[in-house]
């Protein structure tokens, strides 16, 4: 394997680890104790998906997020690339924080504010990424739609 290919695979692994770290941070707050006490008592919308849907869907979404970030990183250096990478990092950190605000702090209001900020960052990332790599931008489109559903239903638990 050439040095360029191994560097690229290491970078992909790095994006995967960063994304997995954000997912892990978020899941720390949605664990069984919180679900069985505070969350179960909340009045949830009728469109709240079943609990077993989330691990499958969010694993795919986080994989697409990592791949998208890696694609942007792999592009030729430019001001647009740098801007897109900053937005990628910002949305990942904001995404991870959402579960802490909702489950950890039991604050739907703060979680909603976080979700609104996250939507803005996600759309901004897609717009910035499109200038660098259209495939990377398109990989984020499902994050918007399913992310909105998640934030509306907050990790369904039926």
C-alpha positions as CSV (number, residue, x, y, z in Angstrom):
1,X,0.0,0.0,0.0
2,X,1.4,3.4,-0.9
3,X,2.0,6.0,1.7
4,X,-0.8,8.2,0.3
5,X,-3.3,5.4,0.5
6,X,-2.3,4.4,4.1
7,X,-2.5,8.1,5.1
8,X,-6.0,8.4,3.6
9,X,-7.1,5.2,5.4
10,X,-5.8,6.5,8.7
11,X,-7.7,9.7,8.1
12,X,-10.9,7.8,7.4
13,X,-10.3,5.8,10.6
14,X,-9.8,9.1,12.4
15,X,-13.1,10.5,11.1
16,X,-14.8,7.3,12.0
17,X,-13.3,7.4,15.6
18,X,-14.3,11.1,16.0
19,X,-17.9,10.3,14.9
20,X,-18.0,7.1,17.1
21,X,-16.8,9.2,20.0
22,X,-19.6,11.7,19.5
23,X,-22.1,8.9,19.3
24,X,-20.7,7.3,22.4
25,X,-20.8,10.6,24.3
26,X,-24.5,11.0,23.3
27,X,-25.5,7.5,24.3
28,X,-24.1,7.9,27.8
29,X,-27.1,10.1,28.6
30,X,-29.8,8.0,26.9
31,X,-29.1,4.9,28.9
32,X,-31.6,2.7,30.6
33,X,-31.8,4.6,33.9
34,X,-32.8,7.8,32.2
35,X,-35.2,6.0,29.9
36,X,-36.9,4.1,32.6
37,X,-37.5,7.1,34.9
38,X,-37.7,10.6,33.5
39,X,-38.1,9.8,29.7
40,X,-40.9,7.2,30.1
41,X,-43.0,9.8,31.8
42,X,-42.8,12.3,29.0
43,X,-45.7,12.8,26.7
44,X,-44.1,11.8,23.3
45,X,-45.5,12.5,19.9
46,X,-47.3,9.7,18.0
47,X,-44.5,9.5,15.4
48,X,-41.9,8.4,18.0
49,X,-40.2,5.5,16.4
50,X,-39.7,2.2,18.2
51,X,-36.5,2.1,20.4
52,X,-34.9,-0.6,18.3
53,X,-34.9,1.6,15.2
54,X,-32.4,4.1,16.5
55,X,-29.3,2.0,16.7
56,X,-29.6,0.9,13.1
57,X,-30.5,4.3,11.6
58,X,-28.0,6.3,13.6
59,X,-25.2,3.9,12.9
60,X,-25.7,4.5,9.2
61,X,-26.1,8.2,9.7
62,X,-22.9,8.4,11.7
63,X,-21.0,6.3,9.1
64,X,-22.2,8.7,6.4
65,X,-21.1,11.7,8.5
66,X,-17.7,10.2,9.0
67,X,-17.4,9.4,5.2
68,X,-18.5,12.9,4.3
69,X,-16.0,14.6,6.6
70,X,-13.2,12.3,5.2
71,X,-14.2,13.2,1.6
72,X,-13.9,16.9,2.4
73,X,-10.6,16.4,4.2
74,X,-9.3,14.4,1.2
75,X,-10.1,17.3,-1.2
76,X,-7.5,19.7,-2.3
77,X,-6.7,22.4,0.3
78,X,-8.8,25.5,-0.1
79,X,-10.6,28.1,1.9
80,X,-13.9,26.3,1.1
81,X,-12.5,23.0,2.4
82,X,-11.3,24.6,5.6
83,X,-14.7,26.2,6.1
84,X,-16.6,22.9,5.5
85,X,-14.3,21.0,7.9
86,X,-15.0,23.6,10.6
87,X,-18.7,23.2,10.1
88,X,-18.3,19.4,10.2
89,X,-16.6,19.6,13.6
90,X,-19.1,22.1,14.9
91,X,-22.1,20.0,13.9
92,X,-20.6,16.8,15.3
93,X,-20.0,18.5,18.7
94,X,-23.4,20.0,18.7
95,X,-25.0,16.7,17.8
96,X,-23.2,14.9,20.7
97,X,-24.3,17.6,23.2
98,X,-28.0,17.2,22.3
99,X,-28.4,13.9,24.3
100,X,-26.7,15.4,27.3
101,X,-29.0,18.4,27.3
102,X,-32.1,16.3,26.9
103,X,-31.4,13.2,29.0
104,X,-28.6,14.3,31.2
105,X,-29.9,17.7,32.2
106,X,-33.6,16.9,31.6
107,X,-34.0,20.1,29.6
108,X,-36.1,19.7,26.5
109,X,-35.9,23.5,26.0
110,X,-32.1,23.5,25.9
111,X,-32.2,20.4,23.7
112,X,-34.6,22.2,21.3
113,X,-32.3,25.2,21.1
114,X,-29.4,22.8,20.4
115,X,-31.5,21.1,17.7
116,X,-32.2,24.4,16.0
117,X,-28.5,25.3,16.1
118,X,-27.7,21.9,14.8
119,X,-30.1,22.1,11.9
120,X,-28.5,25.4,10.9
121,X,-25.0,24.0,11.1
122,X,-26.1,20.9,9.1
123,X,-27.6,23.0,6.3
124,X,-24.5,25.3,6.3
125,X,-22.2,22.2,6.2
126,X,-24.1,20.8,3.2
127,X,-23.9,24.2,1.4
128,X,-20.2,24.5,2.1
129,X,-19.4,20.9,1.3
130,X,-21.2,21.1,-2.0
131,X,-18.6,23.7,-3.1
132,X,-15.8,21.1,-2.3
133,X,-17.3,17.6,-3.0
134,X,-20.9,17.1,-4.1
135,X,-21.0,13.4,-2.9
136,X,-19.8,14.5,0.6
137,X,-22.6,17.1,0.7
138,X,-25.2,14.6,-0.5
139,X,-24.2,12.1,2.2
140,X,-25.4,14.6,4.8
141,X,-28.9,15.1,3.4
142,X,-30.4,12.1,5.3
143,X,-28.9,13.6,8.5
144,X,-31.2,16.6,8.1
145,X,-34.4,14.7,7.7
146,X,-33.8,11.9,10.2
147,X,-32.1,14.3,12.5
148,X,-35.3,16.4,12.6
149,X,-37.3,13.3,13.3
150,X,-35.0,12.3,16.2
151,X,-35.1,15.7,17.7
152,X,-38.9,15.7,17.5
153,X,-39.3,12.3,19.1
154,X,-36.1,12.3,21.2
155,X,-34.9,8.7,20.9
156,X,-38.3,7.0,20.8
157,X,-38.9,4.5,23.5
158,X,-42.0,2.6,22.8
